Amino acid sequence: MIEEQKPATNAELAILSLLAEKPMHGYQIEQTIKSRGMREWTDIGFSSIYYILEKLRTRGCVESRFELAEGKGPSRQVFSLTTAGLALFRKAALEALASPSHSFSNFHLGLASLPMLDKKEILKALHDYQSMIKSKYSELSLKSSTQEKLPWHVAQLFQHDLNMLKCEMDWVKKIILEIDSKSN
């Protein structure tokens, strides 16, 4: 009897997706994660990359080989997807596209608490949030514009996040105006 693969975690899917593009060594994976701003939308730390790769190897989803480094330097362990890894990647990626999970933040709880809070404190908190969103938007915009020619799908990731932040900035501006216009 064939045992069905466990679903991939978001961090596993991130690594599987990079290896689906091309085989990579661990540092290459880290650099790609960093340059694409992937830590903005998935929880994957530098120290967890090799842990996840080993976990995927144990599950039969990745394999590795050693390659000699160009010039001086140690040989590198290059990881690639197995047939099972490619199947897991495809299944997880399609599920993520078809039914994205929505996480709820403590921000929703803060909004639910508005009637019990002081107007000045609410406005200060929302102005702080507005500043944070603007800063995040600027950083992401700069990061996307300074990248060399991005693959189409990576550009779409940046565009999605920038559009979501723009919508959030517009919404926060509107709620600040509404709260500011109400008497306390």
C-alpha positions in Angstrom: 0.0 0.0 0.0 1.4 3.4 -1.0 1.5 5.9 1.8 0.3 9.4 0.9 2.7 12.3 1.4 2.1 14.6 4.3 1.2 18.1 3.1 4.1 20.6 2.8 4.4 23.4 5.3 4.8 26.9 4.0 8.5 26.9 4.6 8.9 23.5 2.8 6.8 24.8 -0.1 9.1 27.9 -0.3 12.2 25.7 -0.6 10.5 23.2 -2.9 9.5 26.0 -5.2 13.0 27.3 -5.5 14.4 23.8 -6.2 11.6 23.4 -8.8 13.2 26.3 -10.7 16.7 24.8 -10.6 19.0 22.7 -8.3 20.7 24.9 -5.7 23.0 24.7 -2.7 21.9 26.0 0.7 23.6 29.4 0.4 22.1 29.9 -3.0 18.7 29.2 -1.5 19.3 31.7 1.3 20.4 34.4 -1.2 17.4 33.8 -3.4 15.1 34.0 -0.4 16.7 37.2 0.7 16.8 38.9 -2.7 13.2 38.1 -3.4 11.9 39.3 -0.1 10.4 35.9 0.7 10.7 36.5 4.4 8.0 39.1 4.1 5.4 36.4 3.4 6.7 33.1 4.7 8.4 32.2 8.0 11.7 30.7 7.0 15.0 31.6 8.8 18.5 31.1 7.5 19.2 28.5 10.2 16.1 26.5 9.2 17.1 26.0 5.5 19.3 23.0 6.1 16.9 21.6 8.6 14.1 21.7 6.1 16.3 20.3 3.3 17.2 17.3 5.6 13.5 16.9 6.5 12.6 16.9 2.8 15.5 14.4 2.0 14.1 12.1 4.7 10.7 12.3 3.1 12.3 11.4 -0.2 11.5 14.7 -1.8 15.0 16.0 -2.4 18.4 14.5 -3.2 21.8 16.0 -3.3 25.1 15.7 -4.9 28.5 17.4 -4.3 29.9 19.8 -6.9 33.3 21.2 -6.9 33.3 25.0 -6.5 34.6 27.2 -9.3 38.1 28.5 -8.4 39.1 28.1 -4.8 36.6 27.0 -2.2 35.0 23.9 -0.8 32.7 21.6 -2.8 29.0 22.4 -2.3 26.1 20.1 -1.7 23.6 20.9 -4.4 20.0 19.9 -3.8 17.4 18.9 -6.4 13.8 17.6 -6.4 13.0 14.0 -6.7 9.9 12.8 -8.6 8.1 12.7 -5.2 9.4 16.2 -4.4 8.1 17.6 -7.7 4.7 15.9 -7.1 4.6 17.4 -3.5 5.6 20.8 -4.8 2.9 20.8 -7.5 0.2 19.6 -5.2 1.1 22.2 -2.5 1.5 25.1 -4.9 -1.8 24.4 -6.6 -3.6 24.1 -3.2 -2.0 27.3 -2.1 -3.3 29.1 -5.2 -6.8 27.6 -5.0 -7.4 28.2 -1.3 -4.9 30.5 0.4 -5.0 30.4 4.2 -6.0 33.6 5.9 -4.3 34.4 9.1 -5.9 36.7 11.6 -3.7 39.1 13.5 -4.1 41.0 16.7 -4.9 44.0 14.6 -8.4 42.6 14.2 -8.7 42.4 18.0 -7.6 46.0 18.2 -10.3 47.1 15.8 -12.9 45.2 17.8 -11.8 47.2 20.8 -12.2 50.6 19.3 -15.4 51.6 21.2 -13.6 51.0 24.5 -10.5 53.1 23.7 -9.7 56.8 23.8 -9.9 58.7 20.5 -6.4 60.3 20.9 -4.8 56.9 21.7 -6.6 55.3 18.8 -5.4 58.0 16.4 -1.8 57.8 17.6 -1.8 54.0 17.3 -3.3 54.2 13.7 -0.8 56.9 12.7 2.0 54.7 14.0 0.6 51.8 11.9 0.2 54.1 8.9 3.9 55.1 9.2 5.0 51.4 9.5 3.0 50.5 6.4 4.4 53.4 4.4 7.9 52.4 5.5 7.3 48.8 4.5 5.9 49.9 1.1 9.0 52.0 0.5 11.4 49.3 1.4 9.6 46.7 -0.8 9.3 49.1 -3.7 13.0 49.9 -3.5 13.9 46.2 -3.2 11.8 45.3 -6.3 13.1 48.2 -8.3 16.7 47.5 -7.6 16.6 43.9 -8.6 18.0 43.0 -12.0 15.4 41.6 -14.4 13.1 39.5 -12.2 11.5 36.4 -13.4 7.8 37.2 -14.2 6.5 35.1 -11.3 8.8 36.9 -8.8 7.7 40.3 -10.1 4.1 39.2 -9.5 5.0 38.4 -5.8 6.3 42.0 -5.4 3.3 43.5 -7.2 0.9 41.5 -5.0 2.5 42.7 -1.8 2.9 46.3 -3.0 -0.8 46.4 -4.1 -1.9 44.9 -0.7 0.1 47.5 1.2 -1.3 50.3 -1.0 -4.8 49.1 -0.2 -4.0 49.0 3.5 -2.5 52.5 3.3 -5.7 53.8 1.7 -7.9 52.0 4.2 -5.9 53.3 7.2 -6.0 56.9 5.8 -9.8 56.6 5.5 -10.4 55.2 9.0 -8.1 57.9 10.5 -10.2 60.6 8.8 -13.5 58.9 10.0 -12.3 58.6 13.6 -10.8 62.2 13.5 -14.2 63.6 12.3 -16.2 62.0 15.1 -16.7 63.7 18.4 -15.4 61.7 21.4 
